[in-house]
Amino acid sequence: MSQAQDLKPLRSQDRTSLLSGGEGGEVFSVLDTFAGIGGFSLGLERTGRFKTVAFCEMDAYCQEVLKQHWDGVPIYDYIEDVTAGRLLQDGIGRIDVITGGFPCQDVSTAGSMWFTPEGTNAPRSGLWAELARLIGEIRPRYAIMENVPNLLAGDDGRWFGRILSDLAQIGFDAEWHCIPASGIGAPHRRERVWIIAYPSEQGLEGGSEAGNDSSQRAQRGYQLFTGCSGVPWEAWKAEPSVDRVVNGLPRRVDRIKAIGNAIVPQIAEEIGRAICAVGN
């Protein structure tokens, strides 16, 4: 994986040029949910093979950033209001890829909230159910998701089991890896689990996990989680939360919070290149 770089969103004309010249092959249309400041879109578009056709993001500051860098791309406020029918009504047809770093405050060990006994029906990550619904309605070729690694181990694997079960019910298999930001050369830990889901029988390596039971798949996820890197994790500190406590600096806090919630776009780019390689 390449070293960390200072990535900036492409200008509209540069984005058009990259897509038209690109690296050959088809262009994948992307619905970027829980988009934040566009980390998924930024990373994927760097491949020259992905084009974001719609965002879903409720934060006002993040919406301003998205409008600045993806001028003219529609932004939906709430995922609950996004349906396949509404997208078609708005002139958004084929969706090849859905991305989403669904809210992780409930499951992060750095946070103060946890899943309810019912599983992912907690106040924030209950939005996972809406993302799963949308994936089931649209049935994209790929769904790429990011979350905290505690999603794998929480409640002895039951949290992640719920994710896999929901995906299986809509006919999707999944592969996952735990990848730290330090894996692409960043000077901080920011360990995250990355999930790639796809319709059954469409594995990234030509296979399928449809025959594996949930315990086998959860075990595989745990092995990836514990063995993904030789970085001495105990040397890193958990990421602190950022509260709006300084009067007169709300915009600065909004910016810091947005950056803190953003995904690592270089990792999204690598995943995008893997998808492109399968297509070729």
KEPATI-376503 format. One record per atom (N, C-alpha, C, O): x, y, z; atom name. Coordinates in steps of 0.2 Angstrom, whole numbers. Layout:
BEGIN
R    east   north      up   palo
R       X       Y       Z     CA
...
This chain:
BEGIN
R    east   north      up   palo
R       4      -6       0      N
R       0       0       0     CA
R       4       6       0      C
R      10       6       3      O
R       2      11      -4      N
R       7      17      -5     CA
R       7      21       2      C
R       3      21       6      O
R      12      25       2      N
R      13      30       8     CA
R       8      35       8      C
R       5      37       3      O
R       7      38      14      N
R       2      43      14     CA
R       4      49      10      C
R      10      51      10      O
R      -1      53       7      N
R       0      58       3     CA
R      -5      64       5      C
R     -10      62       8      O
R      -3      70       3      N
R      -7      76       5     CA
R     -12      76      -1      C
R     -11      79      -6      O
R     -18      73       0      N
R     -23      72      -5     CA
R     -28      78      -5      C
R     -30      80       1      O
R     -30      81     -10      N
R     -34      86     -11     CA
R     -40      84     -16      C
R     -38      81     -21      O
R     -46      87     -15      N
R     -51      85     -19     CA
R     -49      88     -26      C
R     -46      93     -27      O
R     -51      85     -31      N
R     -50      87     -38     CA
R     -55      92     -40      C
R     -60      93     -38      O
R     -52      97     -44      N
R     -57     102     -47     CA
R     -61      99     -52      C
R     -60      93     -55      O
R     -67     102     -53      N
R     -72      99     -58     CA
R     -69      97     -65      C
R     -70      92     -67      O
R     -65     102     -67      N
R     -62     100     -74     CA
R     -57      95     -74      C
R     -56      91     -78      O
R     -53      94     -68      N
R     -48      89     -67     CA
R     -52      82     -66      C
R     -49      77     -69      O
R     -57      82     -63      N
R     -61      76     -62     CA
R     -64      73     -68      C
R     -63      68     -70      O
R     -66      78     -72      N
R     -69      76     -79     CA
R     -63      73     -83      C
R     -64      68     -87      O
R     -57      77     -83      N
R     -52      74     -87     CA
R     -49      68     -85      C
R     -48      63     -89      O
R     -49      66     -78      N
R     -47      60     -76     CA
R     -52      54     -78      C
R     -49      49     -80      O
R     -58      56     -78      N
R     -63      51     -79     CA
R     -63      49     -87      C
R     -64      43     -89      O
R     -62      54     -91      N
R     -62      53     -98     CA
R     -56      50    -101      C
R     -56      46    -105      O
R     -50      52     -97      N
R     -44      48     -99     CA
R     -43      42     -95      C
R     -42      37     -98      O
R     -43      43     -89      N
R     -43      37     -84     CA
R     -38      32     -85      C
R     -33      33     -88      O
R     -39      26     -83      N
R     -35      20     -84     CA
R     -38      15     -88      C
R     -36       9     -88      O
R     -43      17     -92      N
R     -47      12     -96     CA
R     -52       9     -92      C
R     -51       8     -85      O
R     -57       6     -95      N
R     -62       2     -91     CA
R     -68       7     -89      C
R     -68      13     -90      O
R     -73       3     -87      N
R     -79       7     -85     CA
R     -79      11     -79      C
R     -74      11     -75      O
R     -83      16     -79      N
R     -84      21     -73     CA
R     -89      18     -68      C
R     -95      17     -71      O
R     -88      18     -62      N
R     -93      15     -57     CA
R     -96      22     -54      C
R     -93      26     -52      O
R    -103      22     -54      N
R    -106      27     -51     CA
R    -107      26     -43      C
R    -108      20     -41      O
R    -106      31     -39      N
R    -106      30     -32     CA
R    -111      34     -28      C
R    -112      40     -30      O
R    -114      31     -23      N
R    -119      34     -18     CA
R    -115      34     -12      C
R    -114      29      -9      O
R    -113      40     -10      N
R    -108      41      -4     CA
R    -113      43       2      C
R    -115      49       3      O
R    -114      38       7      N
R    -118      39      12     CA
R    -114      41      19      C
R    -108      39      19      O
R    -117      44      23      N
R    -113      46      29     CA
R    -107      49      27      C
R    -101      48      29      O
R    -107      54      22      N
R    -101      56      18     CA
R     -96      60      22      C
R     -90      60      20      O
R     -98      63      27      N
R     -94      68      30     CA
R     -91      73      26      C
R     -95      76      22      O
R     -84      74      25      N
R     -81      78      20     CA
R     -79      75      14      C
R     -75      78      10      O
R     -82      69      13      N
R     -81      66       6     CA
R     -74      62       5      C
R     -72      61       0      O
R     -72      59      11      N
R     -66      55      11     CA
R     -67      49       6      C
R     -62      47       2      O
R     -72      45       6      N
R     -73      40       1     CA
R     -73      42      -6      C
R     -69      39     -10      O
R     -77      47      -7      N
R     -77      50     -14     CA
R     -70      52     -16      C
R     -68      51     -22      O
R     -66      56     -12      N
R     -60      58     -14     CA
R     -55      52     -15      C
R     -52      53     -20      O
R     -55      47     -11      N
R     -51      41     -13     CA
R     -52      38     -19      C
R     -48      36     -23      O
R     -59      36     -20      N
R     -61      32     -25     CA
R     -60      36     -32      C
R     -58      33     -37      O
R     -61      43     -32      N
R     -60      46     -38     CA
R     -53      47     -41      C
R     -52      48     -47      O
R     -49      46     -36      N
R     -42      46     -38     CA
R     -40      40     -43      C
R     -34      40     -46      O
R     -44      35     -43      N
R     -42      29     -47     CA
R     -44      31     -54      C
R     -42      28     -59      O
R     -48      36     -55      N
R     -51      38     -62     CA
R     -56      34     -64      C
R     -58      34     -70      O
R     -59      30     -60      N
R     -64      25     -62     CA
R     -71      25     -58      C
R     -75      21     -59      O
R     -71      30     -54      N
R     -77      31     -49     CA
R     -79      38     -50      C
R     -76      43     -50      O
R     -86      39     -50      N
R     -89      45     -50     CA
R     -95      46     -45      C
R    -100      42     -46      O
R     -95      50     -40      N
R    -100      51     -36     CA
R    -106      54     -39      C
R    -105      60     -41      O
R    -112      51     -38      N
R    -118      54     -41     CA
R    -123      57     -36      C
R    -127      61     -38      O
R    -121      55     -30      N
R    -126      58     -24     CA
R    -122      57     -18      C
R    -118      52     -17      O
R    -123      62     -13      N
R    -121      61      -6     CA
R    -127      61      -1      C
R    -132      63      -3      O
R    -126      58       5      N
R    -131      58      10     CA
R    -127      60      16      C
R    -122      57      19      O
R    -128      66      19      N
R    -124      69      24     CA
R    -129      74      28      C
R    -131      79      24      O
R    -130      74      34      N
R    -134      78      38     CA
R    -130      84      41      C
R    -134      89      42      O
R    -124      84      42      N
R    -120      89      45     CA
R    -119      95      41      C
R    -117      95      35      O
R    -121     101      43      N
R    -121     107      39     CA
R    -114     109      37      C
R    -114     111      31      O
R    -110     109      41      N
R    -103     111      39     CA
R    -100     106      34      C
R     -97     108      29      O
R    -101      99      35      N
R     -99      94      30     CA
R    -102      96      23      C
R     -99      95      18      O
R    -109      97      23      N
R    -112      99      17     CA
R    -109     105      13      C
R    -108     104       7      O
R    -107     110      17      N
R    -103     115      14     CA
R     -97     113      10      C
R     -95     115       5      O
R     -93     109      14      N
R     -87     106      11     CA
R     -89     102       4      C
R     -85     103      -1      O
R     -94      98       5      N
R     -96      94      -1     CA
R     -98      98      -7      C
R     -96      97     -13      O
R    -102     103      -5      N
R    -104     108     -11     CA
R     -98     111     -14      C
R     -98     113     -20      O
R     -93     113     -10      N
R     -87     117     -13     CA
R     -83     112     -18      C
R     -81     115     -23      O
R     -83     106     -16      N
R     -78     102     -20     CA
R     -82      97     -25      C
R     -79      95     -30      O
R     -88      96     -24      N
R     -92      92     -28     CA
R     -98      96     -31      C
R    -104      94     -29      O
R     -97     102     -34      N
R    -102     106     -36     CA
R    -107     103     -40      C
R    -106     100     -45      O
R    -114     104     -38      N
R    -119     101     -42     CA
R    -121      94     -41      C
R    -126      91     -43      O
R    -117      90     -37      N
R    -119      83     -35     CA
R    -124      84     -29      C
R    -123      87     -24      O
R    -130      81     -30      N
R    -135      82     -25     CA
R    -133      79     -18      C
R    -130      74     -17      O
R    -136      82     -13      N
R    -135      80      -6     CA
R    -141      79      -2      C
R    -145      83      -2      O
R    -142      73       0      N
R    -148      71       4     CA
R    -146      72      12      C
R    -141      70      14      O
R    -151      75      15      N
R    -149      76      23     CA
R    -150      69      27      C
R    -145      68      31      O
R    -155      65      26      N
R    -156      60      30     CA
R    -157      53      26      C
R    -160      53      21      O
R    -153      48      28      N
R    -153      42      25     CA
R    -160      39      25      C
R    -162      35      21      O
R    -164      40      30      N
R    -170      37      31     CA
R    -175      40      25      C
R    -180      36      23      O
R    -173      45      22      N
R    -177      48      17     CA
R    -175      46      10      C
R    -178      47       5      O
R    -169      42       9      N
R    -167      40       3     CA
R    -169      33       1      C
R    -168      29       5      O
R    -172      33      -4      N
R    -175      26      -7     CA
R    -173      26     -14      C
R    -171      30     -18      O
R    -173      19     -17      N
R    -171      18     -24     CA
R    -176      22     -28      C
R    -174      25     -33      O
R    -183      22     -26      N
R    -188      26     -30     CA
R    -186      33     -30      C
R    -187      37     -35      O
R    -184      36     -24      N
R    -183      43     -24     CA
R    -177      45     -29      C
R    -177      50     -32      O
R    -172      41     -29      N
R    -166      42     -33     CA
R    -168      42     -40      C
R    -166      47     -44      O
R    -172      37     -42      N
R    -174      37     -49     CA
R    -178      43     -51      C
R    -178      46     -56      O
R    -183      45     -46      N
R    -187      51     -47     CA
R    -182      57     -48      C
R    -184      62     -52      O
R    -177      58     -45      N
R    -172      63     -45     CA
R    -167      63     -51      C
R    -163      67     -52      O
R    -168      58     -55      N
R    -164      57     -61     CA
R    -158      53     -60      C
R    -153      54     -64      O
R    -157      50     -54      N
R    -151      46     -52     CA
R    -152      39     -54      C
R    -156      36     -50      O
R    -150      36     -59      N
R    -151      30     -61     CA
R    -147      24     -58      C
R    -147      23     -52      O
R    -142      21     -62      N
R    -138      16     -59     CA
R    -134      18     -54      C
R    -130      23     -54      O
R    -133      14     -48      N
R    -129      15     -43     CA
R    -124       8     -43      C
R    -127       3     -41      O
R    -118       9     -44      N
R    -114       3     -44     CA
R    -111       2     -37      C
R    -109      -4     -35      O
R    -109       7     -33      N
R    -106       7     -27     CA
R    -109      11     -22      C
R    -111      17     -23      O
R    -111       8     -16      N
R    -113      12     -10     CA
R    -108      12      -5      C
R    -105       7      -3      O
R    -106      18      -3      N
R    -101      19       3     CA
R    -104      21       9      C
R    -109      25       9      O
R    -101      20      15      N
R    -104      22      21     CA
R    -100      21      27      C
R     -98      15      29      O
R     -97      26      30      N
R     -94      25      37     CA
R    -100      27      42      C
R    -100      32      45      O
R    -104      22      43      N
R    -110      23      47     CA
R    -108      25      54      C
R    -103      22      57      O
R    -112      29      58      N
R    -109      32      64     CA
R    -107      26      69      C
R    -110      21      70      O
R    -101      27      72      N
R     -98      22      76     CA
R     -98      24      84      C
R     -95      21      88      O
R    -101      30      86      N
R    -100      32      93     CA
R    -103      26      98      C
R    -100      26     103      O
R    -107      22      96      N
R    -110      17     100     CA
R    -105      11     101      C
R    -105       8     107      O
R    -100      10      97      N
R     -96       4      97     CA
R     -89       6      98      C
R     -85       1     100      O
R     -87      12      98      N
R     -80      14      99     CA
R     -78      13     106      C
R     -82      16     110      O
R     -72      10     108      N
R     -70      10     114     CA
R     -68      17     117      C
R     -67      18     123      O
R     -67      22     113      N
R     -66      29     115     CA
R     -72      33     116      C
R     -72      38     119      O
R     -78      30     115      N
R     -84      33     116     CA
R     -87      31     123      C
R     -85      27     126      O
R     -93      35     124      N
R     -96      33     130     CA
R    -103      29     129      C
R    -106      27     134      O
R    -104      28     123      N
R    -111      24     122     CA
R    -109      17     119      C
R    -104      16     116      O
R    -114      13     120      N
R    -113       6     118     CA
R    -119       3     115      C
R    -124       6     115      O
R    -119      -2     112      N
R    -124      -5     109     CA
R    -130      -7     114      C
R    -128      -9     120      O
R    -136      -7     112      N
R    -141      -9     117     CA
R    -141     -17     117      C
R    -138     -20     112      O
R    -144     -20     122      N
R    -145     -27     122     CA
R    -147     -30     115      C
R    -146     -36     114      O
R    -151     -26     112      N
R    -154     -29     105     CA
R    -149     -29     100      C
R    -151     -32      94      O
R    -143     -26     101      N
R    -138     -26      95     CA
R    -137     -19      93      C
R    -136     -15      96      O
R    -138     -19      86      N
R    -136     -13      83     CA
R    -142      -8      83      C
R    -142      -3      79      O
R    -147      -9      87      N
R    -153      -4      87     CA
R    -151       1      92      C
R    -156       4      96      O
R    -145       3      93      N
R    -143       9      97     CA
R    -145      15      94      C
R    -146      16      88      O
R    -144      21      98      N
R    -147      27      95     CA
R    -143      29      89      C
R    -147      32      84      O
R    -137      28      88      N
R    -134      31      82     CA
R    -132      25      77      C
R    -134      26      71      O
R    -129      20      79      N
R    -128      15      74     CA
R    -134      11      72      C
R    -133       6      68      O
R    -140      12      75      N
R    -146      10      73     CA
R    -147      12      65      C
R    -151       9      62      O
R    -143      17      63      N
R    -143      19      56     CA
R    -140      14      52      C
R    -141      14      46      O
R    -137       9      55      N
R    -135       4      50     CA
R    -141       0      47      C
R    -140      -2      41      O
R    -146       0      51      N
R    -152      -4      48     CA
R    -154       0      41      C
R    -157      -3      37      O
R    -154       7      42      N
R    -156      11      36     CA
R    -151      10      30      C
R    -153       9      24      O
R    -145       9      32      N
R    -140       8      26     CA
R    -141       1      23      C
R    -140       0      17      O
R    -142      -4      27      N
R    -143     -11      25     CA
R    -150     -11      20      C
R    -150     -14      15      O
R    -155      -7      23      N
R    -161      -7      19     CA
R    -159      -4      12      C
R    -162      -6       7      O
R    -155       2      12      N
R    -154       5       5     CA
R    -150       0       1      C
R    -151       0      -5      O
R    -145      -3       4      N
R    -141      -8       0     CA
R    -146     -13      -3      C
R    -145     -15      -9      O
R    -150     -16       1      N
R    -155     -21      -2     CA
R    -160     -18      -7      C
R    -161     -22     -12      O
R    -162     -12      -7      N
R    -166      -9     -12     CA
R    -162      -8     -18      C
R    -165      -9     -24      O
R    -156      -5     -18      N
R    -153      -3     -24     CA
R    -149      -9     -27      C
R    -148      -9     -33      O
R    -146     -13     -23      N
R    -142     -19     -25     CA
R    -136     -17     -29      C
R    -136     -19     -35      O
R    -132     -13     -26      N
R    -126     -11     -30     CA
R    -121     -17     -31      C
R    -122     -22     -28      O
R    -116     -16     -35      N
R    -111     -21     -36     CA
R    -107     -22     -30      C
R    -104     -27     -29      O
R    -106     -16     -27      N
R    -102     -16     -21     CA
R    -104     -11     -16      C
R    -107      -6     -17      O
R    -104     -13      -9      N
R    -105      -8      -4     CA
R     -98      -8       0      C
R     -96     -14       3      O
R     -96      -3       1      N
R     -89      -2       5     CA
R     -91       2      11      C
R     -93       8      11      O
R     -89      -1      17      N
R     -91       2      24     CA
R     -84       2      28      C
R     -80      -2      27      O
R     -85       7      33      N
R     -79       8      37     CA
R     -82       9      44      C
R     -87      12      45      O
R     -79       6      49      N
R     -81       7      56     CA
R     -75       6      61      C
R     -70       4      59      O
R     -76       7      67      N
R     -71       5      72     CA
R     -70      -2      73      C
R     -75      -6      72      O
R     -64      -5      75      N
R     -63     -12      75     CA
R     -66     -15      81      C
R     -67     -21      80      O
R     -69     -11      86      N
R     -73     -15      91     CA
R     -79     -18      88      C
R     -82     -22      92      O
R     -81     -16      82      N
R     -87     -19      79     CA
R     -86     -26      78      C
R     -91     -30      79      O
R     -80     -28      77      N
R     -79     -36      76     CA
R     -79     -40      83      C
R     -82     -45      83      O
R     -77     -37      88      N
R     -76     -40      94     CA
R     -82     -39      99      C
R     -83     -43     104      O
R     -86     -34      98      N
R     -91     -32     103     CA
R     -96     -38     105      C
R     -98     -41     100      O
R     -97     -39     111      N
R    -102     -44     113     CA
R    -100     -51     110      C
R    -104     -54     108      O
R     -94     -52     111      N
R     -91     -59     109     CA
R     -93     -60     101      C
R     -94     -66      99      O
R     -92     -55      97      N
R     -94     -55      90     CA
R    -101     -54      88      C
R    -102     -55      82      O
R    -105     -54      92      N
R    -112     -53      90     CA
R    -114     -47      87      C
R    -118     -47      82      O
R    -111     -41      88      N
R    -112     -35      84     CA
R    -110     -36      77      C
R    -114     -34      73      O
R    -104     -39      76      N
R    -103     -40      69     CA
R    -107     -45      66      C
R    -108     -45      60      O
R    -109     -50      70      N
R    -113     -55      67     CA
R    -120     -52      65      C
R    -123     -55      60      O
R    -122     -47      68      N
R    -128     -44      66     CA
R    -127     -41      59      C
R    -132     -41      55      O
R    -122     -38      58      N
R    -120     -34      52     CA
R    -120     -40      46      C
R    -123     -39      41      O
R    -117     -45      47      N
R    -116     -51      42     CA
R    -123     -54      41      C
R    -125     -56      35      O
R    -127     -55      46      N
R    -134     -58      46     CA
R    -138     -53      42      C
R    -142     -56      37      O
R    -138     -47      43      N
R    -142     -42      39     CA
R    -140     -42      32      C
R    -144     -42      27      O
R    -133     -42      30      N
R    -131     -43      23     CA
R    -133     -49      20      C
R    -135     -49      14      O
R    -133     -55      24      N
R    -135     -61      21     CA
R    -142     -61      19      C
R    -144     -64      14      O
R    -146     -58      23      N
R    -154     -58      22     CA
R    -155     -54      16      C
R    -161     -56      13      O
R    -151     -49      14      N
R    -153     -46       7     CA
R    -148     -49       2      C
R    -148     -46      -4      O
R    -145     -55       3      N
R    -142     -58      -3     CA
R    -135     -56      -4      C
R    -132     -56     -10      O
R    -131     -53       1      N
R    -124     -50       0     CA
R    -120     -54       5      C
R    -121     -56      11      O
R    -114     -56       2      N
R    -108     -58       6     CA
R    -103     -53       7      C
R    -104     -47       5      O
R     -98     -54      12      N
R     -94     -49      14     CA
R     -87     -51      15      C
R     -86     -57      17      O
R     -82     -47      14      N
R     -75     -48      16     CA
R     -73     -42      20      C
R     -76     -36      19      O
R     -68     -43      25      N
R     -67     -37      29     CA
R     -59     -38      31      C
R     -56     -43      31      O
R     -56     -32      32      N
R     -49     -32      34     CA
R     -49     -26      39      C
R     -53     -21      38      O
R     -45     -27      44      N
R     -43     -21      49     CA
R     -37     -18      47      C
R     -32     -21      47      O
R     -38     -12      45      N
R     -32      -8      42     CA
R     -31      -1      46      C
R     -35       3      46      O
R     -25       0      48      N
R     -23       6      52     CA
R     -21      11      47      C
R     -18      10      42      O
R     -22      17      49      N
R     -19      23      45     CA
R     -12      23      44      C
R      -9      25      39      O
R      -9      20      50      N
R      -1      19      49     CA
R       1      14      44      C
R       7      14      42      O
R      -4      10      41      N
R      -2       5      36     CA
R      -1       9      30      C
R       2       6      25      O
R      -3      15      29      N
R      -2      19      23     CA
R       3      25      24      C
R       4      29      20      O
R       7      24      30      N
R      12      29      32     CA
R      10      35      36      C
R      14      39      37      O
R       4      35      38      N
R       1      40      43     CA
R       5      40      49      C
R       6      34      52      O
R       6      45      53      N
R       9      45      59     CA
R       5      44      65      C
R       6      46      71      O
R      -1      41      64      N
R      -6      40      70     CA
R      -9      33      69      C
R      -9      30      63      O
R     -12      30      74      N
R     -15      24      74     CA
R     -21      23      69      C
R     -21      20      64      O
R     -27      26      71      N
R     -33      26      68     CA
R     -35      20      65      C
R     -35      19      58      O
R     -35      15      69      N
R     -37       8      67     CA
R     -44       7      65      C
R     -49       9      69      O
R     -46       5      59      N
R     -53       4      57     CA
R     -54      -3      53      C
R     -49      -5      50      O
R     -60      -5      54      N
R     -62     -11      50     CA
R     -65      -9      44      C
R     -70      -5      44      O
R     -63     -12      38      N
R     -66     -10      31     CA
R     -69     -16      29      C
R     -67     -22      29      O
R     -76     -15      27      N
R     -80     -21      25     CA
R     -82     -19      17      C
R     -84     -14      15      O
R     -81     -25      13      N
R     -83     -24       6     CA
R     -89     -30       5      C
R     -87     -36       6      O
R     -95     -27       4      N
R    -100     -32       3     CA
R    -102     -32      -5      C
R    -101     -27      -8      O
R    -105     -38      -7      N
R    -106     -39     -14     CA
R    -112     -44     -14      C
R    -112     -48     -10      O
R    -116     -44     -20      N
R    -121     -49     -21     CA
R    -117     -56     -20      C
R    -112     -57     -23      O
R    -121     -61     -18      N
R    -118     -68     -17     CA
R    -115     -70     -23      C
R    -118     -69     -29      O
R    -110     -74     -23      N
R    -106     -77     -29     CA
R    -102     -72     -32      C
R     -99     -74     -38      O
R    -101     -66     -29      N
R     -97     -61     -33     CA
R     -91     -59     -29      C
R     -90     -53     -27      O
R     -87     -63     -27      N
R     -81     -62     -22     CA
R     -75     -58     -26      C
R     -75     -59     -32      O
R     -72     -54     -22      N
R     -66     -50     -25     CA
R     -61     -55     -28      C
R     -57     -53     -32      O
R     -60     -61     -25      N
R     -55     -66     -28     CA
R     -59     -71     -32      C
R     -56     -77     -33      O
R     -65     -70     -34      N
R     -68     -75     -38     CA
R     -72     -80     -34      C
R     -75     -85     -37      O
R     -72     -80     -28      N
R     -75     -85     -24     CA
R     -81     -82     -20      C
R     -83     -76     -21      O
R     -83     -86     -15      N
R     -89     -84     -11     CA
R     -89     -87      -5      C
R     -86     -92      -4      O
R     -91     -83       0      N
R     -91     -86       7     CA
R     -98     -88       9      C
R    -100     -89      15      O
R    -103     -89       4      N
R    -109     -91       5     CA
R    -110     -98       9      C
R    -115     -99      13      O
R    -105    -102       8      N
R    -105    -108      12     CA
R    -102    -108      19      C
R    -103    -113      22      O
R    -100    -103      21      N
R     -97    -102      28     CA
R    -102    -100      33      C
R    -106     -96      31      O
R    -102    -103      38      N
R    -107    -101      43     CA
R    -105     -95      47      C
R     -99     -93      46      O
R    -109     -91      51      N
R    -107     -85      54     CA
R    -101     -85      58      C
R     -97     -81      59      O
R    -101     -91      62      N
R     -95     -92      67     CA
R     -89     -92      63      C
R     -84     -89      65      O
R     -88     -96      57      N
R     -82     -96      54     CA
R     -80     -89      51      C
R     -74     -87      51      O
R     -85     -85      48      N
R     -84     -79      46     CA
R     -82     -74      51      C
R     -77     -70      50      O
R     -85     -74      57      N
R     -83     -70      62     CA
R     -76     -72      65      C
R     -72     -67      66      O
R     -74     -78      65      N
R     -67     -80      67     CA
R     -62     -77      62      C
R     -57     -75      64      O
R     -64     -77      55      N
R     -60     -75      50     CA
R     -59     -67      51      C
R     -53     -65      51      O
R     -64     -64      53      N
R     -64     -57      54     CA
R     -59     -55      60      C
R     -55     -51      60      O
R     -60     -59      65      N
R     -56     -58      71     CA
R     -48     -59      70      C
R     -44     -56      72      O
R     -47     -65      66      N
R     -40     -66      64     CA
R     -37     -60      60      C
R     -31     -58      61      O
R     -41     -57      56      N
R     -38     -51      52     CA
R     -37     -46      57      C
R     -33     -42      56      O
R     -42     -45      61      N
R     -42     -39      66     CA
R     -35     -40      70      C
R     -32     -34      71      O
R     -34     -46      73      N
R     -28     -46      77     CA
R     -21     -47      73      C
R     -16     -45      76      O
R     -21     -49      67      N
R     -15     -50      64     CA
R     -14     -46      58      C
R      -9     -47      54      O
R     -17     -40      57      N
R     -16     -36      51     CA
R     -10     -32      51      C
R      -8     -29      46      O
R      -7     -31      57      N
R      -1     -26      57     CA
R       4     -28      63      C
R       1     -30      68      O
R      10     -26      62      N
R      15     -27      67     CA
R      16     -21      71      C
R      20     -21      75      O
R      12     -16      70      N
R      12     -10      74     CA
R      11     -11      81      C
R       6     -14      83      O
R      15      -8      86      N
R      14      -9      93     CA
R       9      -5      95      C
R      10       1      97      O
R       2      -8      95      N
R      -3      -3      97     CA
R      -3       0     104      C
R      -6       5     105      O
R       0      -4     108      N
R       0      -1     115     CA
R       3       6     115      C
R       3      10     120      O
R       7       8     110      N
R      11      14     110     CA
R       6      20     108      C
R       8      26     109      O
R       0      18     106      N
R      -4      23     103     CA
R     -10      25     108      C
R     -11      20     112      O
R     -12      31     108      N
R     -18      33     112     CA
R     -24      33     108      C
R     -24      34     102      O
R     -30      31     112      N
R     -36      32     108     CA
R     -38      39     107      C
R     -35      44     110      O
R     -42      40     101      N
R     -43      46      99     CA
R     -48      50     104      C
R     -53      47     105      O
R     -47      56     106      N
R     -51      59     111     CA
R     -57      62     107      C
R     -57      64     101      O
R     -63      63     110      N
R     -68      67     107     CA
R     -67      74     107      C
R     -63      77     111      O
R     -71      78     103      N
R     -70      85     102     CA
R     -77      88     104      C
R     -81      87     100      O
R     -77      92     109      N
R     -83      96     111     CA
R     -83     103     109      C
R     -77     106     109      O
R     -89     106     108      N
R     -89     113     107     CA
R     -89     117     113      C
R     -95     119     116      O
R     -84     118     116      N
R     -83     121     123     CA
R     -80     128     123      C
R     -80     132     128      O
R     -77     130     117      N
R     -73     136     117     CA
R     -78     141     113      C
R     -79     141     107      O
R     -80     146     117      N
R     -85     151     114     CA
R     -81     155     109      C
R     -75     157     110      O
R     -84     157     103      N
R     -81     161      98     CA
R     -77     157      93      C
R     -75     160      88      O
R     -77     150      94      N
R     -73     146      89     CA
R     -77     140      86      C
R     -74     135      86      O
R     -84     141      85      N
R     -88     136      83     CA
R     -85     133      76      C
R     -86     127      75      O
R     -83     137      71      N
R     -81     134      65     CA
R     -75     130      65      C
R     -74     125      62      O
R     -70     132      70      N
R     -64     128      70     CA
R     -66     122      73      C
R     -63     117      71      O
R     -70     121      78      N
R     -72     115      81     CA
R     -76     111      76      C
R     -75     105      76      O
R     -80     114      72      N
R     -84     110      67     CA
R     -79     107      62      C
R     -79     101      60      O
R     -73     111      60      N
R     -68     108      55     CA
R     -64     102      58      C
R     -63      97      55      O
R     -62     103      65      N
R     -59      98      68     CA
R     -63      92      69      C
R     -60      86      68      O
R     -69      93      71      N
R     -73      87      71     CA
R     -74      83      65      C
R     -74      77      64      O
R     -75      87      59      N
R     -76      84      53     CA
R     -70      80      51      C
R     -71      75      48      O
R     -64      83      52      N
R     -58      80      50     CA
R     -57      73      54      C
R     -55      68      52      O
R     -59      74      61      N
R     -58      68      65     CA
R     -63      62      63      C
R     -61      57      64      O
R     -68      64      60      N
R     -73      59      58     CA
R     -72      56      51      C
R     -75      51      49      O
R     -67      59      48      N
R     -66      57      41     CA
R     -63      51      40      C
R     -59      49      45      O
R     -64      47      35      N
R     -60      41      34     CA
R     -54      43      31      C
R     -52      48      29      O
R     -49      38      30      N
R     -43      38      27     CA
R     -44      37      19      C
R     -45      32      17      O
R     -43      43      15      N
R     -45      42       8     CA
R     -40      37       4      C
R     -42      34      -1      O
R     -34      37       7      N
R     -29      33       3     CA
R     -31      25       3      C
R     -30      21      -1      O
R     -34      23       9      N
R     -37      16       9     CA
R     -42      15       5      C
R     -43      10       2      O
R     -47      20       4      N
R     -53      19       0     CA
R     -50      19      -7      C
R     -53      15     -11      O
R     -45      23      -9      N
R     -42      22     -16     CA
R     -39      15     -17      C
R     -40      13     -23      O
R     -36      12     -12      N
R     -33       5     -13     CA
R     -39       0     -14      C
R     -38      -4     -19      O
R     -44       1     -11      N
R     -50      -3     -12     CA
R     -53      -2     -18      C
R     -55      -7     -22      O
R     -53       4     -20      N
R     -56       5     -27     CA
R     -52       2     -33      C
R     -54       0     -37      O
R     -45       2     -32      N
R     -41      -1     -37     CA
R     -42      -8     -37      C
R     -41     -11     -42      O
R     -43     -11     -31      N
R     -44     -18     -31     CA
R     -51     -20     -35      C
R     -51     -25     -38      O
R     -56     -16     -34      N
R     -62     -17     -38     CA
R     -61     -16     -45      C
R     -64     -20     -49      O
R     -57     -11     -47      N
R     -56     -10     -54     CA
R     -52     -16     -57      C
R     -53     -18     -63      O
R     -47     -19     -53      N
R     -43     -25     -55     CA
R     -48     -31     -57      C
R     -47     -35     -61      O
R     -53     -32     -52      N
R     -58     -37     -54     CA
R     -62     -36     -60      C
R     -63     -41     -64      O
R     -63     -30     -61      N
R     -67     -28     -67     CA
R     -63     -29     -74      C
R     -66     -31     -79      O
R     -57     -29     -73      N
R     -52     -30     -79     CA
R     -51     -37     -80      C
R     -47     -39     -85      O
